């Protein structure tokens, strides 16, 4: 059942409950007033289309000092919140001096004290998003295959 249908059912229930519990109705009056309010909570729905499972580091990447991974995460998202939503990132291990994330025209540094990126509301339709990353390699990193180091979650605001 969609959120919109649930909200409509809740509002209908509130109105019916209110009308059944009115005790001060003037039978001679044709007018009655009912005040109804509802708070719609932000809801985010998303589907991961693609997410890298591994990060491959070469000697060339280490010499260069960073590695770019384009379209590492691709997902669709929709929200009912006019305030948009927040992507919260979690970078595992201390293999990197810095991590940057890119999406649309947004770029952000990701670290322990700043790991959130605000995404604007784009309507009530599903929107495709592609996340790319730049990992600045630390001195302890060696060439090889590593588990994908970034997790994220999406929250409505």
Residue pairs with C-beta under 8 A, 6 or more apart in sequence:
3 43
3 80
7 38
7 40
10 38
11 36
11 38
14 36
14 38
15 34
15 36
18 34
18 36
19 34
22 32
25 32
40 80
41 156
42 79
42 80
42 81
42 83
42 85
42 156
42 157
43 79
43 80
43 81
43 156
44 77
44 78
44 79
44 81
44 85
44 154
44 155
44 156
45 77
45 78
45 79
45 126
46 75
46 76
46 77
46 78
46 154
47 75
47 76
48 73
48 74
48 75
49 74
49 75
49 76
49 128
50 71
50 73
50 74
51 72
51 73
51 74
51 148
52 69
52 72
52 73
52 148
53 147
53 148
54 145
54 146
54 147
54 148
55 67
55 69
55 135
55 145
55 146
55 147
55 148
55 149
56 144
56 145
56 146
57 67
57 137
57 141
57 142
57 143
57 144
57 145
57 146
58 143
59 143
61 67
61 137
61 143
62 137
62 141
62 142
62 143
65 136
65 137
66 134
66 135
66 136
66 137
67 134
67 135
67 137
68 132
68 133
68 134
69 132
69 133
69 134
69 135
70 132
71 130
71 131
71 132
72 131
72 132
72 133
72 148
72 150
73 130
73 131
73 150
73 152
74 128
74 129
74 130
74 131
75 128
75 129
75 131
76 126
76 127
76 128
76 129
77 85
77 119
77 126
77 127
77 129
77 154
78 124
78 125
78 126
78 127
79 85
79 121
79 124
79 156
80 124
80 156
81 121
81 156
81 157
82 121
83 121
83 156
83 157
84 118
84 119
84 120
84 121
84 157
85 118
85 119
85 121
85 154
85 155
85 156
85 157
86 116
86 117
86 118
86 119
86 154
86 155
86 157
87 101
87 103
87 116
87 117
87 119
87 131
87 152
87 153
87 154
88 115
88 116
88 152
88 153
88 154
88 155
89 99
89 101
89 110
89 115
89 116
89 117
89 150
89 151
89 152
90 115
90 150
90 151
90 152
91 99
91 110
91 111
91 115
91 149
91 150
92 147
92 149
92 150
92 151
93 149
94 138
94 140
95 135
95 137
95 138
95 140
95 141
95 146
95 149
96 135
96 136
96 137
96 138
96 141
96 149
97 136
97 137
97 138
98 109
98 111
98 135
98 136
99 109
99 110
99 111
99 133
99 134
99 135
99 136
99 149
99 150
100 107
100 108
100 109
100 110
100 133
100 134
100 136
101 107
101 108
101 110
101 117
101 131
101 132
101 133
101 150
102 131
102 132
102 133
102 134
103 117
103 119
103 129
103 130
103 131
103 132
104 129
106 117
106 119
108 114
108 117
110 150
118 157
119 129
131 152
133 150
135 149
